[in-house]
């Protein structure tokens, strides 16, 4: 055996050790570059507002930039698919809701992603309610007025939605009130609100983060809140159940996911960063101004919660008679 052979073997051994050490080094030094938060809804949506608040905090903690990539449309499916196919290195994070990870599989016959197999849960981020709003010039001043008009003219009234939560909230109203109301889909709730302000649709049940500011500005009128408790932002507005639609309860949640096979140390580091961000001043301001509340979990807790919520949303959607598209 000559020295050249020994040299080659030594180099091969060094290369093997280097290849094994590289992933460990990358995990230990994560993050070493900018992070992308992918949001499945348009700028201005509740999820977008929360993602930006969290992104600012994570950037402060890591000294790495966090950019927000809004990929709205199709109930968040393109965004979820994009993250599912992204490198599993922790630099692409889905900041999403029950729309992509609990409801969509019952609203669509085929999804371009698997909400369980294609992702690793990181943490819950928050929970909130929705508000039923009409144009400030609308003749409807109560939920009872709206329901009565819908019963008088079946199929004439319309409601818009830009997320599965908003869509299902409207369908639940139809089902529990025994009305026939036309559904008009939008890429995101802010776009639906634009048409509501313009008089193209009659009402929306939208996330409080986008609806409440318009109510406080006098552009929209709030008729009811979607959960069993009134919104602290709109204490004089009854819940939809209080307003006469018995049994009505429809909230939503935010959570963070990364692509499947992301290394556990990176998931753990991202979890800690996001939990700190949820409890930071920027996120606190979001929760206070939207009437939503912070909510964090371990990855395992989020996985269990997602399974429970998926079963719940399946029951709600089937009971509402929504046929998968």
Helices and strands as residue ranges (DSSP letters): H 3-28, E 35-39, H 46-62, E 66-70, G 74-76, H 77-84, E 92-97, H 98-98, I 99-103, H 104-107, E 119-128, E 130-135, H 143-152, E 158-161, H 164-177, E 182-185, H 189-197, E 203-207, H 208-216, E 220-225, E 252-259, H 264-278, H 281-290, E 293-294, H 299-319
